[in-house]
Amino acid sequence: MSKQPEIKYVRKRLYVTDTKTPALSIDDDGYVRCGVTQEMRDNDMLVLALTLALRNEDWKKKMIERVRTELVGATTPTSRIYRVMELIKGGD
């Protein structure tokens, strides 16, 4: 039996960034990471709030379904990206 410690792969959930921009990322399996600054400005708090909201499986499923309905009929990569840009743009 080896006396070496067992090495386990651990995914980080939180990064403290050295830039002024917080970020959120979601892996294909739904694993959520956030990066915030130590200043915790409003934009940091929004990233943290979204990270916490993504823990709610019911809310997450509803949001995914809502986006799916918006993408109905967008069958090509170009049409999907165009639809996303239209959604982001909103009612401008």
Biopython code that builds the backbone (N, CA, C, O; Angstrom):
import numpy as np
from Bio.PDB.StructureBuilder import StructureBuilder

atoms = [
    (1, "MET", "N", (0.845, -1.176, 0.000)),
    (1, "MET", "CA", (0.000, 0.000, 0.000)),
    (1, "MET", "C", (0.887, 1.234, 0.000)),
    (1, "MET", "O", (1.785, 1.365, 0.832)),
    (2, "SER", "N", (0.634, 2.128, -0.926)),
    (2, "SER", "CA", (1.427, 3.344, -1.056)),
    (2, "SER", "C", (1.048, 4.358, 0.021)),
    (2, "SER", "O", (-0.116, 4.486, 0.398)),
    (3, "LYS", "N", (2.051, 5.066, 0.498)),
    (3, "LYS", "CA", (1.807, 6.117, 1.494)),
    (3, "LYS", "C", (1.603, 7.473, 0.824)),
    (3, "LYS", "O", (1.438, 8.488, 1.501)),
    (4, "GLN", "N", (1.616, 7.484, -0.520)),
    (4, "GLN", "CA", (1.413, 8.726, -1.245)),
    (4, "GLN", "C", (-0.041, 9.186, -1.092)),
    (4, "GLN", "O", (-0.955, 8.361, -1.082)),
    (5, "PRO", "N", (-0.256, 10.494, -0.974)),
    (5, "PRO", "CA", (-1.636, 10.979, -0.883)),
    (5, "PRO", "C", (-2.366, 10.744, -2.201)),
    (5, "PRO", "O", (-1.775, 10.786, -3.280)),
    (6, "GLU", "N", (-3.651, 10.499, -2.083)),
    (6, "GLU", "CA", (-4.467, 10.301, -3.274)),
    (6, "GLU", "C", (-4.672, 11.653, -3.960)),
    (6, "GLU", "O", (-5.014, 12.644, -3.313)),
    (7, "ILE", "N", (-4.462, 11.678, -5.253)),
    (7, "ILE", "CA", (-4.656, 12.913, -6.017)),
    (7, "ILE", "C", (-6.052, 12.876, -6.610)),
    (7, "ILE", "O", (-6.419, 11.944, -7.326)),
    (8, "LYS", "N", (-6.814, 13.896, -6.302)),
    (8, "LYS", "CA", (-8.174, 13.997, -6.820)),
    (8, "LYS", "C", (-8.282, 15.245, -7.668)),
    (8, "LYS", "O", (-7.668, 16.272, -7.377)),
    (9, "TYR", "N", (-9.074, 15.138, -8.721)),
    (9, "TYR", "CA", (-9.336, 16.297, -9.567)),
    (9, "TYR", "C", (-10.454, 17.102, -8.926)),
    (9, "TYR", "O", (-11.533, 16.570, -8.667)),
    (10, "VAL", "N", (-10.208, 18.356, -8.672)),
    (10, "VAL", "CA", (-11.200, 19.231, -8.057)),
    (10, "VAL", "C", (-11.427, 20.421, -8.982)),
    (10, "VAL", "O", (-10.478, 21.093, -9.387)),
    (11, "ARG", "N", (-12.671, 20.674, -9.308)),
    (11, "ARG", "CA", (-12.990, 21.824, -10.149)),
    (11, "ARG", "C", (-13.277, 23.021, -9.253)),
    (11, "ARG", "O", (-14.017, 22.921, -8.275)),
    (12, "LYS", "N", (-12.686, 24.135, -9.600)),
    (12, "LYS", "CA", (-12.917, 25.352, -8.823)),
    (12, "LYS", "C", (-14.296, 25.916, -9.149)),
    (12, "LYS", "O", (-14.730, 25.899, -10.301)),
    (13, "ARG", "N", (-14.965, 26.405, -8.140)),
    (13, "ARG", "CA", (-16.236, 27.090, -8.323)),
    (13, "ARG", "C", (-16.041, 28.602, -8.355)),
    (13, "ARG", "O", (-16.816, 29.318, -8.989)),
    (14, "LEU", "N", (-15.024, 29.077, -7.686)),
    (14, "LEU", "CA", (-14.828, 30.515, -7.539)),
    (14, "LEU", "C", (-13.404, 30.894, -7.898)),
    (14, "LEU", "O", (-12.438, 30.248, -7.491)),
    (15, "TYR", "N", (-13.310, 31.943, -8.660)),
    (15, "TYR", "CA", (-12.028, 32.559, -8.982)),
    (15, "TYR", "C", (-12.105, 34.008, -8.535)),
    (15, "TYR", "O", (-13.121, 34.665, -8.761)),
    (16, "VAL", "N", (-11.067, 34.514, -7.914)),
    (16, "VAL", "CA", (-10.987, 35.936, -7.607)),
    (16, "VAL", "C", (-10.110, 36.523, -8.702)),
    (16, "VAL", "O", (-8.920, 36.224, -8.797)),
    (17, "THR", "N", (-10.722, 37.361, -9.523)),
    (17, "THR", "CA", (-10.021, 37.878, -10.692)),
    (17, "THR", "C", (-9.171, 39.081, -10.324)),
    (17, "THR", "O", (-9.444, 39.785, -9.353)),
    (18, "ASP", "N", (-8.140, 39.299, -11.116)),
    (18, "ASP", "CA", (-7.306, 40.478, -10.902)),
    (18, "ASP", "C", (-7.644, 41.566, -11.917)),
    (18, "ASP", "O", (-6.945, 42.574, -12.016)),
    (19, "THR", "N", (-8.717, 41.353, -12.663)),
    (19, "THR", "CA", (-9.195, 42.376, -13.587)),
    (19, "THR", "C", (-10.415, 43.040, -12.961)),
    (19, "THR", "O", (-10.811, 42.694, -11.848)),
    (20, "LYS", "N", (-11.001, 43.975, -13.660)),
    (20, "LYS", "CA", (-12.191, 44.668, -13.159)),
    (20, "LYS", "C", (-13.483, 44.018, -13.633)),
    (20, "LYS", "O", (-14.571, 44.520, -13.354)),
    (21, "THR", "N", (-13.368, 42.893, -14.357)),
    (21, "THR", "CA", (-14.544, 42.300, -14.968)),
    (21, "THR", "C", (-14.842, 40.926, -14.394)),
    (21, "THR", "O", (-14.047, 40.002, -14.564)),
    (22, "PRO", "N", (-15.979, 40.773, -13.714)),
    (22, "PRO", "CA", (-16.366, 39.453, -13.238)),
    (22, "PRO", "C", (-16.863, 38.611, -14.419)),
    (22, "PRO", "O", (-17.180, 39.149, -15.480)),
    (23, "ALA", "N", (-16.927, 37.309, -14.232)),
    (23, "ALA", "CA", (-17.362, 36.424, -15.315)),
    (23, "ALA", "C", (-18.067, 35.204, -14.749)),
    (23, "ALA", "O", (-17.907, 34.841, -13.584)),
    (24, "LEU", "N", (-18.851, 34.587, -15.620)),
    (24, "LEU", "CA", (-19.593, 33.386, -15.283)),
    (24, "LEU", "C", (-19.365, 32.392, -16.407)),
    (24, "LEU", "O", (-19.421, 32.767, -17.579)),
    (25, "SER", "N", (-19.112, 31.143, -16.080)),
    (25, "SER", "CA", (-19.000, 30.118, -17.118)),
    (25, "SER", "C", (-19.744, 28.874, -16.663)),
    (25, "SER", "O", (-19.839, 28.576, -15.472)),
    (26, "ILE", "N", (-20.273, 28.153, -17.656)),
    (26, "ILE", "CA", (-21.038, 26.943, -17.374)),
    (26, "ILE", "C", (-20.514, 25.845, -18.287)),
    (26, "ILE", "O", (-20.533, 25.979, -19.511)),
    (27, "ASP", "N", (-20.046, 24.758, -17.680)),
    (27, "ASP", "CA", (-19.564, 23.613, -18.452)),
    (27, "ASP", "C", (-20.739, 22.883, -19.095)),
    (27, "ASP", "O", (-21.896, 23.110, -18.741)),
    (28, "ASP", "N", (-20.426, 22.003, -20.044)),
    (28, "ASP", "CA", (-21.469, 21.219, -20.717)),
    (28, "ASP", "C", (-22.316, 20.408, -19.748)),
    (28, "ASP", "O", (-23.498, 20.173, -20.000)),
    (29, "ASP", "N", (-21.718, 19.981, -18.645)),
    (29, "ASP", "CA", (-22.456, 19.173, -17.670)),
    (29, "ASP", "C", (-23.202, 20.030, -16.637)),
    (29, "ASP", "O", (-23.761, 19.498, -15.678)),
    (30, "GLY", "N", (-23.211, 21.357, -16.835)),
    (30, "GLY", "CA", (-23.949, 22.244, -15.940)),
    (30, "GLY", "C", (-23.153, 22.788, -14.779)),
    (30, "GLY", "O", (-23.678, 23.567, -13.983)),
    (31, "TYR", "N", (-21.905, 22.396, -14.664)),
    (31, "TYR", "CA", (-21.059, 22.887, -13.572)),
    (31, "TYR", "C", (-20.822, 24.387, -13.750)),
    (31, "TYR", "O", (-20.396, 24.826, -14.818)),
    (32, "VAL", "N", (-21.092, 25.160, -12.723)),
    (32, "VAL", "CA", (-21.027, 26.619, -12.803)),
    (32, "VAL", "C", (-19.807, 27.142, -12.059)),
    (32, "VAL", "O", (-19.515, 26.727, -10.937)),
    (33, "ARG", "N", (-19.104, 28.059, -12.707)),
    (33, "ARG", "CA", (-17.971, 28.756, -12.088)),
    (33, "ARG", "C", (-18.234, 30.246, -12.177)),
    (33, "ARG", "O", (-18.868, 30.727, -13.116)),
    (34, "CYS", "N", (-17.740, 30.965, -11.189)),
    (34, "CYS", "CA", (-17.808, 32.416, -11.304)),
    (34, "CYS", "C", (-16.466, 33.012, -10.910)),
    (34, "CYS", "O", (-15.725, 32.461, -10.096)),
    (35, "GLY", "N", (-16.186, 34.136, -11.507)),
    (35, "GLY", "CA", (-14.995, 34.895, -11.167)),
    (35, "GLY", "C", (-15.426, 36.292, -10.770)),
    (35, "GLY", "O", (-16.097, 36.979, -11.540)),
    (36, "VAL", "N", (-15.055, 36.709, -9.597)),
    (36, "VAL", "CA", (-15.429, 38.032, -9.103)),
    (36, "VAL", "C", (-14.185, 38.752, -8.609)),
    (36, "VAL", "O", (-13.156, 38.132, -8.342)),
    (37, "THR", "N", (-14.295, 40.057, -8.492)),
    (37, "THR", "CA", (-13.195, 40.830, -7.933)),
    (37, "THR", "C", (-13.384, 40.919, -6.422)),
    (37, "THR", "O", (-14.479, 40.676, -5.915)),
    (38, "GLN", "N", (-12.342, 41.261, -5.720)),
    (38, "GLN", "CA", (-12.442, 41.381, -4.267)),
    (38, "GLN", "C", (-13.227, 42.618, -3.851)),
    (38, "GLN", "O", (-13.583, 42.762, -2.682)),
    (39, "GLU", "N", (-13.497, 43.511, -4.797)),
    (39, "GLU", "CA", (-14.230, 44.745, -4.466)),
    (39, "GLU", "C", (-15.730, 44.532, -4.335)),
    (39, "GLU", "O", (-16.409, 45.323, -3.680)),
    (40, "MET", "N", (-16.262, 43.473, -4.951)),
    (40, "MET", "CA", (-17.693, 43.152, -4.928)),
    (40, "MET", "C", (-18.567, 44.351, -5.296)),
    (40, "MET", "O", (-19.450, 44.756, -4.540)),
    (41, "ARG", "N", (-18.295, 44.902, -6.473)),
    (41, "ARG", "CA", (-19.141, 45.973, -7.016)),
    (41, "ARG", "C", (-20.442, 45.369, -7.538)),
    (41, "ARG", "O", (-20.646, 44.158, -7.461)),
    (42, "ASP", "N", (-21.306, 46.206, -8.061)),
    (42, "ASP", "CA", (-22.601, 45.727, -8.553)),
    (42, "ASP", "C", (-22.458, 44.635, -9.606)),
    (42, "ASP", "O", (-23.210, 43.660, -9.593)),
    (43, "ASN", "N", (-21.494, 44.789, -10.524)),
    (43, "ASN", "CA", (-21.353, 43.763, -11.559)),
    (43, "ASN", "C", (-20.887, 42.436, -10.962)),
    (43, "ASN", "O", (-21.282, 41.377, -11.451)),
    (44, "ASP", "N", (-20.071, 42.465, -9.935)),
    (44, "ASP", "CA", (-19.685, 41.242, -9.226)),
    (44, "ASP", "C", (-20.910, 40.602, -8.574)),
    (44, "ASP", "O", (-21.100, 39.388, -8.640)),
    (45, "MET", "N", (-21.727, 41.430, -7.951)),
    (45, "MET", "CA", (-22.914, 40.917, -7.265)),
    (45, "MET", "C", (-23.898, 40.296, -8.250)),
    (45, "MET", "O", (-24.552, 39.303, -7.930)),
    (46, "LEU", "N", (-24.008, 40.872, -9.447)),
    (46, "LEU", "CA", (-24.885, 40.281, -10.460)),
    (46, "LEU", "C", (-24.379, 38.907, -10.893)),
    (46, "LEU", "O", (-25.172, 37.980, -11.058)),
    (47, "VAL", "N", (-23.077, 38.769, -11.076)),
    (47, "VAL", "CA", (-22.513, 37.465, -11.435)),
    (47, "VAL", "C", (-22.759, 36.471, -10.310)),
    (47, "VAL", "O", (-23.133, 35.327, -10.571)),
    (48, "LEU", "N", (-22.559, 36.880, -9.075)),
    (48, "LEU", "CA", (-22.817, 35.997, -7.942)),
    (48, "LEU", "C", (-24.298, 35.627, -7.865)),
    (48, "LEU", "O", (-24.632, 34.470, -7.609)),
    (49, "ALA", "N", (-25.180, 36.590, -8.083)),
    (49, "ALA", "CA", (-26.621, 36.320, -8.041)),
    (49, "ALA", "C", (-27.022, 35.307, -9.112)),
    (49, "ALA", "O", (-27.816, 34.407, -8.841)),
    (50, "LEU", "N", (-26.485, 35.442, -10.314)),
    (50, "LEU", "CA", (-26.782, 34.470, -11.371)),
    (50, "LEU", "C", (-26.234, 33.090, -11.018)),
    (50, "LEU", "O", (-26.875, 32.074, -11.290)),
    (51, "THR", "N", (-25.061, 33.056, -10.421)),
    (51, "THR", "CA", (-24.481, 31.782, -9.996)),
    (51, "THR", "C", (-25.386, 31.100, -8.978)),
    (51, "THR", "O", (-25.628, 29.896, -9.060)),
    (52, "LEU", "N", (-25.879, 31.871, -8.026)),
    (52, "LEU", "CA", (-26.785, 31.312, -7.015)),
    (52, "LEU", "C", (-28.115, 30.891, -7.637)),
    (52, "LEU", "O", (-28.672, 29.860, -7.259)),
    (53, "ALA", "N", (-28.629, 31.676, -8.586)),
    (53, "ALA", "CA", (-29.886, 31.331, -9.250)),
    (53, "ALA", "C", (-29.757, 30.024, -10.025)),
    (53, "ALA", "O", (-30.713, 29.254, -10.110)),
    (54, "LEU", "N", (-28.589, 29.775, -10.585)),
    (54, "LEU", "CA", (-28.382, 28.549, -11.361)),
    (54, "LEU", "C", (-28.372, 27.298, -10.485)),
    (54, "LEU", "O", (-28.408, 26.187, -11.015)),
    (55, "ARG", "N", (-28.326, 27.443, -9.189)),
    (55, "ARG", "CA", (-28.451, 26.298, -8.282)),
    (55, "ARG", "C", (-29.890, 25.802, -8.222)),
    (55, "ARG", "O", (-30.146, 24.651, -7.868)),
    (56, "ASN", "N", (-30.824, 26.679, -8.569)),
    (56, "ASN", "CA", (-32.243, 26.327, -8.551)),
    (56, "ASN", "C", (-32.571, 25.601, -9.857)),
    (56, "ASN", "O", (-32.733, 26.232, -10.902)),
    (57, "GLU", "N", (-32.665, 24.277, -9.789)),
    (57, "GLU", "CA", (-32.872, 23.463, -10.991)),
    (57, "GLU", "C", (-34.164, 23.818, -11.718)),
    (57, "GLU", "O", (-34.197, 23.829, -12.949)),
    (58, "ASP", "N", (-35.227, 24.107, -10.972)),
    (58, "ASP", "CA", (-36.505, 24.455, -11.593)),
    (58, "ASP", "C", (-36.372, 25.750, -12.396)),
    (58, "ASP", "O", (-36.822, 25.818, -13.540)),
    (59, "TRP", "N", (-35.765, 26.763, -11.810)),
    (59, "TRP", "CA", (-35.554, 28.041, -12.497)),
    (59, "TRP", "C", (-34.689, 27.847, -13.739)),
    (59, "TRP", "O", (-34.979, 28.395, -14.802)),
    (60, "LYS", "N", (-33.628, 27.060, -13.590)),
    (60, "LYS", "CA", (-32.710, 26.827, -14.705)),
    (60, "LYS", "C", (-33.436, 26.152, -15.868)),
    (60, "LYS", "O", (-33.258, 26.544, -17.022)),
    (61, "LYS", "N", (-34.247, 25.144, -15.572)),
    (61, "LYS", "CA", (-34.997, 24.450, -16.620)),
    (61, "LYS", "C", (-35.974, 25.396, -17.315)),
    (61, "LYS", "O", (-36.125, 25.346, -18.535)),
    (62, "LYS", "N", (-36.638, 26.259, -16.540)),
    (62, "LYS", "CA", (-37.576, 27.222, -17.124)),
    (62, "LYS", "C", (-36.862, 28.204, -18.054)),
    (62, "LYS", "O", (-37.379, 28.550, -19.116)),
    (63, "MET", "N", (-35.678, 28.648, -17.650)),
    (63, "MET", "CA", (-34.918, 29.589, -18.482)),
    (63, "MET", "C", (-34.458, 28.928, -19.785)),
    (63, "MET", "O", (-34.518, 29.540, -20.851)),
    (64, "ILE", "N", (-34.006, 27.695, -19.693)),
    (64, "ILE", "CA", (-33.579, 26.975, -20.894)),
    (64, "ILE", "C", (-34.764, 26.786, -21.837)),
    (64, "ILE", "O", (-34.630, 26.982, -23.045)),
    (65, "GLU", "N", (-35.916, 26.410, -21.298)),
    (65, "GLU", "CA", (-37.109, 26.212, -22.127)),
    (65, "GLU", "C", (-37.558, 27.529, -22.768)),
    (65, "GLU", "O", (-37.974, 27.546, -23.926)),
    (66, "ARG", "N", (-37.475, 28.605, -22.031)),
    (66, "ARG", "CA", (-37.842, 29.918, -22.575)),
    (66, "ARG", "C", (-36.963, 30.283, -23.766)),
    (66, "ARG", "O", (-37.457, 30.786, -24.776)),
    (67, "VAL", "N", (-35.675, 30.032, -23.650)),
    (67, "VAL", "CA", (-34.758, 30.319, -24.760)),
    (67, "VAL", "C", (-35.036, 29.378, -25.925)),
    (67, "VAL", "O", (-35.014, 29.803, -27.080)),
    (68, "ARG", "N", (-35.298, 28.106, -25.638)),
    (68, "ARG", "CA", (-35.609, 27.152, -26.713)),
    (68, "ARG", "C", (-36.793, 27.640, -27.545)),
    (68, "ARG", "O", (-36.773, 27.553, -28.773)),
    (69, "THR", "N", (-37.824, 28.153, -26.871)),
    (69, "THR", "CA", (-38.994, 28.627, -27.620)),
    (69, "THR", "C", (-38.641, 29.825, -28.503)),
    (69, "THR", "O", (-39.209, 29.993, -29.582)),
    (70, "GLU", "N", (-37.717, 30.642, -28.049)),
    (70, "GLU", "CA", (-37.281, 31.786, -28.860)),
    (70, "GLU", "C", (-36.468, 31.345, -30.071)),
    (70, "GLU", "O", (-36.411, 32.061, -31.071)),
    (71, "LEU", "N", (-35.849, 30.190, -29.994)),
    (71, "LEU", "CA", (-35.001, 29.709, -31.089)),
    (71, "LEU", "C", (-35.725, 28.786, -32.063)),
    (71, "LEU", "O", (-35.119, 28.301, -33.019)),
    (72, "VAL", "N", (-37.019, 28.537, -31.831)),
    (72, "VAL", "CA", (-37.779, 27.682, -32.737)),
    (72, "VAL", "C", (-37.698, 28.254, -34.152)),
    (72, "VAL", "O", (-37.924, 29.445, -34.368)),
    (73, "GLY", "N", (-37.375, 27.396, -35.097)),
    (73, "GLY", "CA", (-37.284, 27.809, -36.500)),
    (73, "GLY", "C", (-35.899, 28.255, -36.926)),
    (73, "GLY", "O", (-35.626, 28.361, -38.122)),
    (74, "ALA", "N", (-35.031, 28.514, -35.982)),
    (74, "ALA", "CA", (-33.656, 28.893, -36.312)),
    (74, "ALA", "C", (-32.870, 27.589, -36.471)),
    (74, "ALA", "O", (-32.433, 26.997, -35.484)),
    (75, "THR", "N", (-32.695, 27.154, -37.702)),
    (75, "THR", "CA", (-32.170, 25.818, -37.959)),
    (75, "THR", "C", (-30.728, 25.783, -38.447)),
    (75, "THR", "O", (-30.131, 24.710, -38.535)),
    (76, "THR", "N", (-30.171, 26.925, -38.760)),
    (76, "THR", "CA", (-28.780, 26.957, -39.217)),
    (76, "THR", "C", (-27.943, 27.728, -38.198)),
    (76, "THR", "O", (-28.489, 28.495, -37.404)),
    (77, "PRO", "N", (-26.631, 27.533, -38.212)),
    (77, "PRO", "CA", (-25.795, 28.309, -37.290)),
    (77, "PRO", "C", (-25.993, 29.814, -37.452)),
    (77, "PRO", "O", (-26.049, 30.547, -36.464)),
    (78, "THR", "N", (-26.098, 30.268, -38.693)),
    (78, "THR", "CA", (-26.277, 31.704, -38.933)),
    (78, "THR", "C", (-27.610, 32.190, -38.397)),
    (78, "THR", "O", (-27.674, 33.253, -37.779)),
    (79, "SER", "N", (-28.680, 31.431, -38.622)),
    (79, "SER", "CA", (-29.999, 31.869, -38.152)),
    (79, "SER", "C", (-30.066, 31.851, -36.628)),
    (79, "SER", "O", (-30.721, 32.704, -36.029)),
    (80, "ARG", "N", (-29.398, 30.892, -35.999)),
    (80, "ARG", "CA", (-29.405, 30.856, -34.531)),
    (80, "ARG", "C", (-28.656, 32.061, -33.954)),
    (80, "ARG", "O", (-29.132, 32.696, -33.014)),
    (81, "ILE", "N", (-27.502, 32.370, -34.511)),
    (81, "ILE", "CA", (-26.733, 33.514, -34.017)),
    (81, "ILE", "C", (-27.476, 34.815, -34.293)),
    (81, "ILE", "O", (-27.479, 35.717, -33.454)),
    (82, "TYR", "N", (-28.105, 34.920, -35.459)),
    (82, "TYR", "CA", (-28.901, 36.113, -35.776)),
    (82, "TYR", "C", (-30.020, 36.271, -34.746)),
    (82, "TYR", "O", (-30.262, 37.373, -34.254)),
    (83, "ARG", "N", (-30.704, 35.167, -34.420)),
    (83, "ARG", "CA", (-31.797, 35.212, -33.442)),
    (83, "ARG", "C", (-31.279, 35.639, -32.078)),
    (83, "ARG", "O", (-31.924, 36.431, -31.391)),
    (84, "VAL", "N", (-30.130, 35.126, -31.681)),
    (84, "VAL", "CA", (-29.535, 35.521, -30.395)),
    (84, "VAL", "C", (-29.238, 37.019, -30.385)),
    (84, "VAL", "O", (-29.519, 37.707, -29.404)),
    (85, "MET", "N", (-28.675, 37.514, -31.473)),
    (85, "MET", "CA", (-28.376, 38.957, -31.539)),
    (85, "MET", "C", (-29.655, 39.782, -31.454)),
    (85, "MET", "O", (-29.675, 40.828, -30.805)),
    (86, "GLU", "N", (-30.706, 39.326, -32.094)),
    (86, "GLU", "CA", (-31.996, 40.016, -32.011)),
    (86, "GLU", "C", (-32.531, 39.990, -30.583)),
    (86, "GLU", "O", (-33.061, 40.994, -30.106)),
    (87, "LEU", "N", (-32.402, 38.870, -29.905)),
    (87, "LEU", "CA", (-32.862, 38.785, -28.513)),
    (87, "LEU", "C", (-32.067, 39.694, -27.604)),
    (87, "LEU", "O", (-32.631, 40.357, -26.734)),
    (88, "ILE", "N", (-30.751, 39.728, -27.800)),
    (88, "ILE", "CA", (-29.902, 40.578, -26.970)),
    (88, "ILE", "C", (-30.219, 42.046, -27.214)),
    (88, "ILE", "O", (-30.247, 42.856, -26.287)),
    (89, "LYS", "N", (-30.456, 42.369, -28.467)),
    (89, "LYS", "CA", (-30.750, 43.751, -28.842)),
    (89, "LYS", "C", (-32.069, 44.220, -28.234)),
    (89, "LYS", "O", (-32.223, 45.389, -27.878)),
    (90, "GLY", "N", (-33.000, 43.305, -28.124)),
    (90, "GLY", "CA", (-34.289, 43.635, -27.519)),
    (90, "GLY", "C", (-35.132, 44.529, -28.397)),
    (90, "GLY", "O", (-35.107, 44.411, -29.622)),
    (91, "GLY", "N", (-35.866, 45.409, -27.784)),
    (91, "GLY", "CA", (-36.802, 46.270, -28.502)),
    (91, "GLY", "C", (-36.196, 47.554, -29.024)),
    (91, "GLY", "O", (-36.929, 48.506, -29.294)),
    (92, "ASP", "N", (-34.876, 47.615, -29.177)),
    (92, "ASP", "CA", (-34.241, 48.852, -29.653)),
    (92, "ASP", "C", (-34.720, 49.229, -31.030)),
    (92, "ASP", "O", (-34.287, 50.242, -31.579)),
]
sb = StructureBuilder()
sb.init_structure("model")
sb.init_model(0)
sb.init_chain("A")
sb.init_seg("    ")
for serial, (resi, resn, name, xyz) in enumerate(atoms, 1):
    if name == "N":
        sb.init_residue(resn, " ", resi, " ")
    sb.init_atom(name, np.array(xyz, "f"), 0.0, 1.0, " ", f" {name:<3s}", serial, name[0])
structure = sb.get_structure()
